[in-house]
């Protein structure tokens, strides 16, 4: 009899312990979800369900976990394998309803939720919370309905901060910042160490761009609970752009409080780079490469390349950028990828390759200010290559896009077109220069030269008006070498036009004599005057002979 009593006592104790372990395990899963440790929660919940397939709360928690990770199809299929006798458990119905709502089947989801409420007579706070969370999380969920359910739950469990946080989340879905703020504050009133409430308050102020307040609330969250990883991440992200040392401290706390994840290794490597600890970034990245092999994300090769680039090792930088380009999908490239390749090739004195990548960067860039920088950079590269047609294209883009463009930029644009022998465009650009800067001689001079290059046979005389304008400006100061040069060229061109096209020898001689007044030793002008005077004499004799002949008749 004593032996039987001992056996019964042992069996009862074992059942109690096992029940306690199961309950404790579910509590632990809830704790992991609270800390947003979804991977750890999923592993734990899978083990709980494997040991007890009828654990409705574990199924509901696993559903939340999988839906957060976008595994809707997996959890939907898993719920279909539930034991038939457990399919109508209230929390199982909530799990079904939540997956249906995510699948945009609102009516079917509502049937499940209503049945769960009916089974619990609308009095179970956990069921009310489960349905409210489903409504909050689904894009087509009804936040007002969630608020109604949570108000009912709070009447049953007034001291539960989780309910007030859920209420705040519902109000945020309605874009009601005031009421969400009140709800999160009430959660803290119930439990001032409930870190999620402080974290959610911080998120309100992130959306408002109020860094002083969101830093305060995120700091409050980690002060209340140093294991609350989401707040550590927000602090890391904030300081990443302001203080890399503080960012590193926050990131290390975040990693220590999070599930083991390859993503965290990437964050740490990235922060080494941002901290200018390039050797550490390379070393850490190489460790990840060794662990992940072919599964390594392409961006890691890029980070190594960036680090080598900063260390002035262009050859290694190019090696890893090529590896990155060989692995990344076309849709995954960003502007900086092409810019970096351009920078590396430029540093390696390969301007043609550099230009190719800068052109791709410019084509992708949406920021006007950055796009203008590419315009200027490409114009300079093409100038080095003496590729004047392309230089002209990018100088034109720069002049037209930049609010800071000057008369020099306009002049260079026109000159590049002239050097490219694109004379009609050069004429247009220097015409714009004439209009904008009528008191300067550059526009007239280069427009005249462009038109002279168009009218090589001097049949149209389109350069003449611009040479005449040039003379009007240059003649005001004949002591200037530039002005004297321009005057000599203008006089010479007009003289040639008058002699060859208009047959106005007197006018031609007049302009050649003006040229000689500036350059008395110009033998060409002297020779042309001599020829023109002989032509005049011949013309005069011919005219005299013709008059005499007519008179004799």
ABEGO torsion letter per residue (X at the ends): XAAAAAAAAAAAAAAAAAAAAAAAAAAAAAAAAAAGBAAAAAAAAAAAAAABAABAAAAAAAAAAAAAAGBAAAAAAAAAABBAAAAABAAAAAAAAAAAAAAGBAAAAAAAAAAAAAAAGGABAAAAAAAAAAAAABAABBAAAAAAAAAAAAAABAABAAAAAAAAAAAAAAGBAAAAAAAAAAAAAABAABAAAAAAAAAAAAAAGBAAAAAAAAAAAAAABAABAAAAAAAAAAAAAABAAAAAAAAAAAAAABBBBAAAAAAAAAAAAAAGBAAAAAAAAAAAAAAAEAABBAAAAAAAAAAAAAAGBAAAAAAAAAAAAAABBAAABBAAAAAAAAAAAAAAGBAAAAAAAAAAAAAABABAAAAAAAAAAAAAAAAAAGBAAAAAAAAAAAAAABAABBAAAAAAAAAAAAAAGBAAAAAAAAAAAAAABAABAAAAAAAAAAAAAABAAGAAGAAAAAAAAAAAAAAABAABAAAAAAAAAAAAAAAAAAAAAAGBAAAAAAAAAAAAAABAABAAAAAAAAAAAAAAAAAAAAAAAAAAAAAAX
